[in-house]
Amino acid sequence: MIIFSHELTGMDEQIQTEILNYVEQDDFDGALKKVNEYLTSQKNDADAIALKAMILLEMDRPEEALKEANRAIKINNFHFYNFLAGSAMLDLGLIDDAIRLLKKSSDESDDDPGYLTKLASAFEMKGDMQSALKAIIRAIKNDPDNVELIIIKASLLNALNREREAISELNKINDNEELKAEAYFVEAESHMNLKHIPTAEKSILKALELTKDLPDQRYLERASEIETALNKPVQAIKFIEEAISINHSNERYKLIKGSLLLDFKMHDEAKQFGFEQYRENKNNPLLTFMFIDILSTTQDLKLFTTFLDEAGFPESLNTLIKIYYGLDDQEDESATENALSNLSSDVKGNQYMEDLSVILYNNLVGDEEDMDEE
């Protein structure tokens, strides 16, 4: 979220400067306290209310931010206040309502690039890449030298399978040290989509070199994807491990690593990694499923038994897991059916087990559908 201080023209300048100083230091609690103190005597200062909404957005408190933005709108139906309300709605997942207000504010602000960038994000969240691209093109018309907007445009062109146009846009960018790495990152995606994998590798390695002092996990994930396509297991795993080290809570990176270890037939490493993740994240159904999937692929019955004993699942869930593993007892189908009939009631109220059951079932059904298609 950008603090649009240039839109706050009606508020006391000295107080606004003091509050924005807190914001610049990332002291949002201090900023919120200061603006609340000001509002005790200036209850109808719409700019101050809007500034409070901005601070709340920065603090990831969109419900409160929306309430404050709507307060400001009631005082003055100003385009900037509508922009704030639309931004809060977007954070709350109210995408259609957000688009409506962001369109309104963009039209009324003479195509402010900041407003249009947020509108493009809303369209992108909705999956309407064409409308997102149109919004960014409007923004570029008002700010043609804005490198960030050109990079966003190139990324949207990639999403629309217009990679050659994306590369052409990126080639227009003059050297910009701050955003050069991001341009290479998007360029790597363009070449990946075009199946120019060695060229994609060159682009992503340039991006990584430029950010070596402050690595970007997105770049590392893309690098891992590219090295996988080039059948370079050591590099692919190294890059995704670096991404995990930056954001250890990102389960998707861990799922990628588990998948890579299996794909590259590194079964011992896969089992060790899977078991570690299960033990460290015992309430995470996706990582538990990853370990079950690894065990199913490697057919390590000893470790599988250890896992079931340690997990302490009800017998009905154990039965489902055994079916996924491939231990479905065909000789006693009635016992299997009876166990599964109790599954829903056995796991009810335990969100972890409920989610794990759904993941297992969906993957079993998916596997069966794949076999039917073959």
C-alpha positions in Angstrom: 0.0 0.0 0.0 1.4 3.4 -1.0 0.8 6.4 1.3 -0.7 9.0 -1.1 0.2 12.0 1.0 -0.3 14.3 -2.0 -4.0 13.6 -1.8 -4.3 14.8 1.8 -4.4 18.6 1.0 -7.0 19.6 3.6 -5.3 18.3 6.8 -3.1 20.3 9.1 0.3 20.0 7.4 2.4 19.9 10.6 0.3 17.1 12.2 0.3 15.2 8.9 4.1 15.5 8.7 4.5 14.2 12.2 2.2 11.2 11.5 4.0 10.4 8.2 7.3 10.5 10.0 6.1 7.6 12.1 5.0 5.8 8.9 8.4 6.3 7.2 10.0 4.5 10.2 7.4 1.7 10.0 6.1 2.7 13.4 2.5 2.2 12.5 1.4 2.0 16.2 2.9 5.4 16.8 1.2 6.8 13.7 -2.2 5.4 14.6 -1.9 6.8 18.1 -1.0 10.3 16.8 -3.8 10.4 14.2 -6.3 9.2 16.9 -5.2 12.0 19.2 -5.7 14.5 16.4 -9.2 13.1 15.6 -10.4 13.6 19.2 -10.6 17.3 18.4 -11.0 17.1 14.6 -13.7 14.4 14.3 -14.8 15.6 10.8 -11.4 16.0 9.2 -11.9 13.6 6.3 -8.2 13.7 5.3 -7.2 12.6 8.8 -9.8 9.8 8.8 -8.4 8.8 5.4 -4.9 8.8 6.7 -6.0 6.6 9.6 -7.5 4.2 7.0 -4.2 4.1 5.1 -2.3 3.3 8.3 -4.8 0.5 9.2 -4.2 -1.0 5.7 -0.5 -0.9 6.3 -1.2 -2.8 9.6 -3.2 -5.4 7.7 -6.4 -4.4 9.4 -8.6 -4.0 6.3 -12.0 -4.3 8.1 -11.2 -1.3 10.3 -9.6 0.5 7.3 -12.9 0.1 5.3 -14.9 1.4 8.1 -12.7 4.6 8.3 -12.7 5.0 4.5 -16.5 4.9 4.5 -16.6 7.5 7.2 -14.4 9.8 5.1 -16.7 9.1 2.0 -19.8 10.2 4.0 -18.1 13.5 4.7 -16.8 14.0 1.2 -17.3 11.6 -1.7 -13.7 12.2 -2.8 -12.0 9.9 -5.3 -9.1 9.1 -3.0 -11.4 8.0 -0.2 -13.1 5.6 -2.7 -9.7 4.3 -3.7 -9.0 3.5 0.0 -12.3 1.8 0.4 -11.6 -0.2 -2.8 -8.2 -1.2 -1.5 -9.6 -2.4 1.8 -12.3 -4.4 -0.1 -9.6 -6.0 -2.2 -7.7 -7.1 0.9 -11.0 -8.5 2.3 -11.5 -10.6 -0.9 -14.5 -8.5 -2.0 -13.1 -8.3 -5.5 -16.1 -7.2 -7.6 -17.0 -4.4 -5.1 -13.3 -3.4 -5.0 -13.2 -3.2 -8.8 -16.3 -1.0 -8.9 -14.8 1.6 -6.5 -11.3 1.4 -8.0 -12.8 2.0 -11.4 -14.7 5.0 -10.1 -11.7 6.5 -8.3 -9.4 6.0 -11.4 -11.9 7.7 -13.7 -12.3 10.6 -11.3 -8.6 11.1 -10.7 -7.7 11.5 -14.4 -6.1 8.0 -14.6 -3.7 8.3 -11.6 -1.1 5.5 -12.2 -1.2 4.4 -8.6 -5.0 4.0 -8.7 -4.8 2.1 -12.0 -2.1 -0.2 -10.7 -4.3 -1.2 -7.8 -7.2 -1.6 -10.3 -5.0 -3.9 -12.4 -4.2 -6.0 -9.3 -7.9 -6.4 -8.6 -8.6 -7.6 -12.2 -5.6 -9.9 -11.9 -7.0 -11.4 -8.6 -10.3 -12.0 -10.5 -8.4 -13.7 -13.3 -9.3 -11.0 -15.9 -5.8 -10.5 -17.3 -7.1 -8.6 -20.3 -8.8 -5.9 -18.2 -5.7 -5.8 -15.9 -3.5 -5.1 -19.0 -5.9 -2.3 -20.2 -5.6 -0.7 -16.8 -1.8 -0.8 -16.9 -1.7 0.6 -20.4 -3.8 3.5 -19.2 -1.4 4.1 -16.4 1.6 4.0 -18.7 0.0 6.7 -20.9 0.1 9.0 -17.9 3.6 7.9 -16.8 5.4 6.5 -19.9 8.9 6.4 -18.2 7.7 4.3 -15.2 9.8 1.2 -15.4 7.7 -0.6 -12.8 4.6 -0.2 -14.9 6.4 -1.6 -18.0 7.5 -4.6 -16.0 3.9 -5.2 -14.8 2.7 -4.9 -18.4 5.2 -7.5 -19.5 4.1 -9.9 -16.8 0.5 -9.5 -17.8 1.5 -10.1 -21.4 3.1 -13.4 -20.3 -0.1 -14.4 -18.6 -2.0 -13.8 -21.8 0.5 -15.9 -23.8 1.9 -12.9 -25.6 5.5 -13.6 -24.5 7.2 -12.0 -27.6 5.4 -8.7 -26.9 6.5 -9.0 -23.2 10.2 -9.4 -24.2 9.8 -6.4 -26.6 8.4 -4.3 -23.7 11.3 -5.3 -21.4 13.8 -4.4 -24.1 12.5 -0.8 -24.0 13.7 -0.4 -20.4 16.9 1.6 -20.0 19.3 0.5 -17.4 17.5 0.8 -14.0 19.6 -0.6 -11.3 16.7 -0.9 -8.8 14.4 -2.8 -11.1 16.8 -4.6 -13.4 16.5 -7.8 -11.5 12.7 -7.8 -11.7 12.9 -7.3 -15.4 15.2 -10.3 -15.8 12.8 -12.3 -13.6 9.9 -11.5 -15.9 12.0 -12.1 -18.9 12.9 -15.6 -17.6 9.2 -16.3 -17.5 8.7 -15.2 -21.1 11.5 -17.5 -22.3 10.2 -20.4 -20.1 6.8 -20.1 -21.7 8.4 -20.0 -25.2 10.4 -23.2 -24.3 13.6 -21.2 -24.6 14.9 -22.9 -21.5 18.7 -22.1 -21.8 17.9 -18.5 -22.4 15.5 -18.5 -19.5 18.3 -19.8 -17.3 20.6 -16.9 -18.4 17.9 -14.4 -17.5 17.1 -15.8 -14.0 20.8 -16.2 -13.1 21.3 -12.5 -13.9 18.4 -11.7 -11.6 19.9 -13.9 -8.9 23.3 -12.3 -9.3 21.8 -8.8 -8.9 20.0 -9.8 -5.7 22.7 -12.0 -4.2 23.0 -9.8 -1.1 19.2 -9.8 -0.6 17.8 -12.9 -2.3 14.2 -12.9 -3.5 12.4 -16.2 -2.9 10.3 -15.8 -6.1 13.5 -15.7 -8.2 14.8 -18.8 -6.4 11.6 -20.7 -7.1 11.7 -19.8 -10.8 15.4 -20.7 -10.9 14.5 -24.1 -9.5 11.8 -24.6 -12.1 14.1 -23.7 -14.9 16.9 -26.0 -13.6 14.4 -28.8 -13.3 13.4 -28.3 -17.0 17.1 -28.5 -17.8 17.4 -31.8 -15.8 19.9 -30.3 -13.3 18.8 -31.8 -10.0 21.5 -30.4 -7.8 20.9 -26.9 -8.9 17.1 -27.2 -8.8 17.1 -28.6 -5.3 19.7 -26.0 -4.1 17.6 -23.1 -5.3 14.3 -24.3 -3.7 16.2 -25.0 -0.5 17.4 -21.4 -0.5 13.8 -20.3 -1.0 12.8 -22.4 2.1 15.6 -20.9 4.1 14.2 -17.4 3.4 10.6 -18.3 4.1 10.6 -21.5 6.2 6.8 -21.3 6.8 6.0 -21.5 3.0 4.6 -25.0 2.7 4.5 -24.8 -1.1 8.3 -24.6 -1.3 8.5 -27.7 0.8 6.0 -29.5 -1.4 8.1 -28.5 -4.4 11.3 -29.9 -2.8 9.5 -33.2 -1.9 8.2 -33.5 -5.5 11.7 -32.8 -6.9 13.3 -35.4 -4.7 10.8 -38.0 -6.0 11.1 -36.9 -9.6 14.9 -37.1 -9.5 14.6 -40.6 -7.9 16.4 -39.4 -4.7 14.2 -41.7 -2.6 16.3 -41.8 0.6 16.5 -38.0 0.7 12.8 -37.8 -0.1 11.9 -40.1 2.8 14.2 -38.2 5.3 12.9 -34.8 4.2 9.2 -36.0 4.3 9.6 -37.5 7.8 11.3 -34.3 9.1 8.5 -32.1 7.7 5.8 -34.3 9.2 7.4 -34.3 12.6 8.0 -30.5 12.5 4.5 -29.7 11.2 2.2 -32.3 12.7 -0.9 -30.1 12.2 -0.2 -29.4 8.6 -2.3 -31.8 6.4 -0.5 -30.9 3.2 2.9 -31.8 4.5 1.6 -34.9 6.1 0.1 -35.9 2.8 3.4 -35.1 1.1 5.1 -37.7 3.4 2.3 -40.2 2.8 2.8 -39.7 -1.0 6.6 -40.2 -0.6 6.0 -43.4 1.3 3.5 -44.6 -1.3 6.0 -43.9 -4.1 9.0 -45.5 -2.3 7.1 -48.4 -0.8 9.0 -48.2 2.5 6.7 -50.4 4.6 8.8 -50.2 7.8 8.8 -46.4 7.8 5.1 -46.4 6.8 4.3 -48.5 9.9 6.4 -46.3 12.1 4.5 -43.3 10.8 1.0 -44.8 11.4 2.0 -45.9 14.9 3.3 -42.4 15.7 0.4 -40.5 14.2 -2.3 -42.1 16.3 -5.0 -41.7 13.7 -8.4 -43.4 14.1 -8.6 -46.8 12.3 -10.9 -45.3 9.6 -8.3 -42.7 8.6 -5.6 -45.3 8.8 -7.6 -47.4 6.4 -7.8 -44.5 3.9 -4.1 -43.9 4.2 -3.4 -47.6 3.6 -5.6 -47.6 0.5 -3.5 -44.6 -0.8 -0.3 -46.4 0.0 -1.5 -49.5 -1.8 -2.3 -51.8 1.2 -6.1 -52.1 0.4 -7.1 -55.5 1.8 -9.0 -57.0 -1.1 -9.8 -60.1 0.9 -11.9 -58.2 3.5 -13.7 -55.5 1.6 -16.5 -55.4 4.1 -14.1 -54.4 6.9 -12.6 -51.7 4.6 -16.1 -50.3 3.8 -17.1 -50.4 7.4 -14.0 -48.5 8.5 -14.5 -45.8 5.8 -18.2 -45.4 6.6 -17.0 -44.3 10.1 -14.4 -41.9 8.7 -16.6 -38.7 8.7 -17.7 -39.1 12.3 -14.2 -40.2 13.5 -12.5 -37.1 12.2 -15.3 -34.6 12.7 -14.2 -31.7 14.9 -10.5 -32.2 14.1 -9.7 -29.8 11.3 -6.3 -31.4 10.6 -7.7 -34.9 10.2 -10.7 -33.6 8.2 -8.5 -31.7 5.8 -6.1 -34.7 5.5 -9.0 -37.0 4.7 -10.3 -34.7 1.9 -6.8 -34.4 0.4 -6.3 -38.1 0.4 -9.8 -38.8 -1.0 -9.4 -36.2 -3.8 -6.0 -37.6 -4.8 -7.4 -41.1 -4.8 -10.3 -40.0 -7.0 -7.9 -38.1 -9.3 -5.7 -41.1 -9.7 -8.6 -43.3 -10.6 -9.9 -40.8 -13.1 -6.4 -40.6 -14.7 -6.4 -44.4 -15.0 -9.9 -44.4 -16.6 -8.8 -41.8 -19.2 -5.8 -44.0 -20.1 
